[in-house]
């Protein structure tokens, strides 16, 4: 997401003011005293402007006009731009309380994208035809397909009557989101679909917006906690072996695997990889979901062999090789193309770039293989969703004779250099 330069002088120490007592690990986004740390932006307007920075600057007088602080509450009169955090956030837990009135319509944008819906859920509110009768807390802008499971509609109606404070807790990791309204789970790990550019995944970072239109809304106790990679991975992984997943790496040795064992060491549940060569599971798989975590040193290059026969070059002779690559490293600056990005089906289908964590941090990845389709989700973000049966153009015009294999081994395809990988938490859920 392009960072917007906003000309405000912010004293971030004001975000933890007297009378604001965030829970342990959280910091206050609203200090209960003034609008420090916030600016006004209606992104539906500013994104259409030729000069977005100028468009945002022009909204600041309206922001001051329509937003105020009363008795420790952040108050909007139902008009004006949205309250927007100066700081941008990635993986977070957000907590807040709100109180609104009849006919009001609001929401919480995360990473600049709409939205966790807040609205009048009564019949008199006039929006039952849009799903208001289902309650607040859903992802209103998610697709209209599979609305009972994709988060668009909340799982339960949990709104309190007008005049009472409602609480929202949201956990947002990659494109995955969990939402609790008044301590009831209303969105359970659904994919939070981008709104402004549907050809790309959710931005890696962005601001929090408090939306307004249609009626007064009050906010208080607005807190955020940034999630470290290890914790984010635990939430993404969930109850790993209680949902049909079975380990394929025992954490002690490479029993159950075959191939080139040189440069592969196992200790403390981690497979450390310091050389090239390929290794494969002895078991063969058809349709499956594969989960694993990995770290790599700068510039490292490996691959995930999908439905391999255990011979040849998995990039061509297996169904595909999914890249495991530090694709932003300078060593690849002049040679890399989208079908080589991390997560891509090498030479056939390009993945979205920019969602790897910093070198040395653990990444979490899920790969779903079903028929000729492959999906790759990295750190909660879907970076590849392709059907290889539809791939007809190949990098360097080199064909992939193995792409329609229906069954094969799962493995890692190393590239001999001085770089190091570490893998852990390898597990598979069979779909067929």
N, C-alpha and C positions, 0 to 999 in steps of 0.2 A: 504494500500500500504506500503510495507516495505520501511522504510526510508533509503536512501543511504548516507553513511558518506563520505563527500567530504572534503578533507584536504585543505581548502582555508581559509585564514584569510580575513574576509570581514568587511569593515567599512561601516555599513549601513547608516551612516550619509551622505555618498557621494551620496546616491540615490536622495537626494534633493540638487542639486548643483546650483550654479549661472547660470542663463540662462534657467533653467528647471522650468516651471511654470505649474504644474498640475492643472486641474480644481478642484473646491472645493470638498473636500472629497476624492480625489484621491492622490496617491503617485506615484512618478516616479520610474519605474523599471530600466530605462536606464538614467544615469545622464548626458549624452551628452559629457562626458569627457574621460571615459575609460570603461573597462569591469568589474568594480566592481559590485558585486551582481550576476555575471553570471559565469558559467563554461561550458565546452563542453561535450556533450553526444549525441551520436547517439544511442537511446534506442533499435533500431532494432539489433544493434550489441552487446551492453552491456548486454541486457537481455538474450542473448544466452551463455554468458560467464560463466564459472564455478565460477569465482570470479568476481562478477559484479563491486565491488569497484575498483579492480585492473584494470578492463577493462576501467572504466571511467577515472582513473588516467592516463592511457596510451594515452588518447585522448587529453590531455591538451596542448601538444606542437602543435598539429594540430589546436586546437582551436585558439591559439595565432597567428598561421601562417595565417589562413584563415579569421579571423574576426578582424576588426579594427574600429577605430573611425575617421571620417573625417568631419570636419565642423559641429559637433554636431549630426552626423548621424552614426548609427551602420551599418557597411558595411560588407557584405560577398561576396566572389568572386565566389560562386557557388559550393564550395567544403568544405570538413571538417565536423566535428560534428556539431550538432545543438546548438545554444545558449540556455542555460538552466538556469532558475532562481534558486539561492541557496535556497530561501524560497519556501515552498510549500503552496498552496492555496486551499481553499474549494469553498464556494459560493462567486462569484466575479462579478464585471463588469470590463472588460478590454477594453482599448482604445489604438489604435496605428495607425500609418500611415506607408505605405510602397510604394516603387517604384521599379519596376523590368524591365527586358528587354525581348526581344523576345526569345522564347524557354525555358525560365526559369520555374521552378516548385518549389513551396514552400508551406508553410502552418503554421498554429498556432496550437500547441498541448496544450490541457488543462488537468490538473491533469495527465500529462504524457501520455495522450491518443491522437492519431491522429483522425481527424484533421479538422480545418477550412481550406478549400482548397484555394490556390492561384496559378494561372497558366496563361499561354498564352492561351487566349480564341479565338485567330484567327485560321482560317483553316490552315494557314501556320505552326502553332504550332504543328500540327500533332496529336492532341489528341481529336478530335471531337468524335471519336469512344468510348471514355471514359467519355464523357459528358462535355468536355471543352467548347463546343459551348453554353452551358447553363449559363456559367459565373462562377466567383469565389464566395467564401463565403459559399458554401455548405459543408455538412459533408461527405466528399468523401468516408470514410470507413464505413458508415452506410450500412445496408443490401440493396440488389438489388431489394427487393420487395417493392412495393408502393413508388417508388422513387419520385413521384410528391408531396407526402405529408409527407414523413418521414425525410425530411431535406437533403437527399443525394444530390439532385439538388436544387440550389437556386430558390427562387420564381420568381426572375427577373434577367436579365443580367444587372449588375450595374457597371461593370469595366470601368475605364477610360483608354484612350490610353496610350501606352508606353511613358515614359518620364514625366508623371503626377503622382502626389501623390494620392494614394487611402487611404481611412480611413476605419477602421474596429472598430465597437463596438460590444462586445459580453457580454451577460448576462448569466452566467452559474450558475444554482441552482440545486443541486443534479445531476440528469442525464438530466435535462431539459435545453435547450439552445435557446436563441434568438440571431440572428446575423443581424447587419445592415452593409451593404457595401455602402460607400458613401451616408449615411443617408437613404438608401432604405432597407426596411426589406426583408431579403433574407432567413432567417430561423425563423420560428414562433413557438417557444416553443416545438420543436421536441425533441424526446429522443435521446441523444448523446450516441450511443452504444459503449461499450468498445471494444478494438481491440485485446489486448494481451491475455486476458482470457475472452472468451465470455460466460463462465459459471457463471460469477459473474457480479454484477452491476459496474458502474463507481466507482473508488476509492473515498473515502471521501475527500481526499486531494492529491495534487501532484503538480509538478512544471509546469511552462509555458515553452514550447519549441518554439523557432523560427526555423523552418525547412529550410534547404537549399539543393538544388541539381539542376544542369542544367543551372545556369546563375546567374549573379550578382543580389543581392537584397539589398535594403537599407531600414532601419527602423528609425523612429524618433517618438518623443512624445508618448512613451510607458508608459501608466499609468494604475494603478489598484486601485480598491476600493473593500474592503472586505465588504460583506453584512451581516448585523445583522439579526438574525432570524425573527424578526417582519417584516422587509422589504421584506425578501425573501418570507415569507408566503403570503404577499400581492400580489407579482408577481405571485406566483403559483396559488393563488385563483382567480386572475383576477376579472372580473366583475361578481361576484358570482351569482347575481340574474338576470343577463341579458343573461344568456346562458342556460336557461331551468331549473335552480336550484330553488327550493322553500324551505324556512326555515321550519324546523320541530320542532324548539325550539324557543319560542318567546322572550326569554331573561328576562322574568318577573316572570314566574311561570312554573309549569309543566302541564299546560293544554294540553291535547292531548296525555298524557302519563298515564300509569297505572303500578301498581306494588308496591314494598316496597319503600315508600317515606322516611323512617327513614334515617337520616344522609345525606340527599340531600337538599342543600340550593341554592337558586337562587338570585343573586344580580349583578347589572351592566352588564347584558348580559352573565353572567358566571354561569354555573352549578358546584357547589362545592360539592364534594363527599367525605365523611369522614367515611363511614361505608360500610358494605356489602349489599347484597340484589340485586335484579334484577328489572330494570324498562324497559318498552317497549312502543313504539309508539302504539297508538290505531289503527292507519292505518296499513294495511298489504301491503307488496310490493312483486313484482315478480322480474323483472329485473330492476336494478337501479345503479346509481352512488351516493355514500354517501361521503360528505366532512365534515371534522371537524378538530378542533384544540384542543390540550390537553397539559397540564403540569402534572407532577407527582413528588412526593417526592421520595427520594432514596428508592429502594426496593419495590415500589408499584406494585400492581397486580390487573388488571381488565380485562374485555373482551368485545368484540363486538358481540352480538348475531345476527346471520344472519338467516332470514326466520324462526324465532321461532314461536311456537304456544302459547307462553306465559306461559307455564308450564314445569316442569321438569328441567333438567340440560341442558342448551343450548350447552354445549360442545359436547353432545351426541344426545339430542332430537331435537335440531334445525338443520338446514343445517350444521352449524358449529359455533364455537366460535373462533373469531379471537383474538389472544392474544394482550392485551395492558399491557406491562410488562417492567419493568426496568431489562432487561435480563442480564445486565452486573454486577448487584449488587452481592456482596459477599454472600448474603444469598442464592443465587441460584447456587453457584459455583459447588456444588457436586451433584445436582439433575437435572439440566436442560439438555435437549437434543434438537436438532434442531426443532422438532415438538412442542416445547414449546417457542421458541424464539418469540420476539415481531413480530406481523404481521402474525404468522403462523396460519393455520387452525388446532387448537389444536388437537394433537394426530394423525393427518392425513397427513399434508403437511408442511414441514419446510420452514421458510422464511430466507432470507439473514440477517445476524446480523451486527450491528455496525453503524447504520444510525440514531439512536436516538440522539437528541441534549442533551446538559448538563441538569442535573436536575434543574428544575425551569424555563427553557426556553420553549417557545411554539413550539410544533411540529405541522406540517400540514400533514394530511393524507387523501388520497382518496381511496375508495374501490369501485371496479366495480364488480357487480354480474350479470352474464348473463348465463342463463341456468344452467349448472353444473360447470361453470368456475368462478373463482374468481381471481381478480388482486388487489394487495395492493401496493400503492405508498406512501412512507414515505419521506417527505421533498424533493420531486422531484425524488426519487429513487424507481424504481420498485423492491420491496423486495419479492413479491410473485406473481406467475403466474401459476395457477394450475387448473386442471380439476378433481373435486372430484369424478366424475364417474369412474375415473381410479385408485382411491385409494383403494388398497386391503389389505395393511398391516397397522396395527394400533398400536399405542403405548400401551404397556401392553396387547396387543391382545384384547382390549376392542372395540367392534363394535360400529358404529355410525349409529343407525337406522334412524335418521332424515336427513341424508346427501343428499337425493334426493328430499327433500321437494321443491316444485315449488313456494310456496308463504308463507309468514309469516311476523310476526312483526320484527321490527328492535329495538335493545335494548342494554343496557349495563348490564354486568354481574359482579357485584362487589364481592370482596372476603373480608370478615370481618377481618380487621386489623386496625392498627393505622395510616396507610398511606393515603395520600390525593391526589385526582385527581381534576383537573379543566377542564371543557369542554366548548367550545364556537363555534359559527359559524356553527352549525349543519344544513346542507341542503341536499336535495335529488333531483336528476334528474331522472325521470322515463324513462326507456328505453322500457317498455312494460306495 
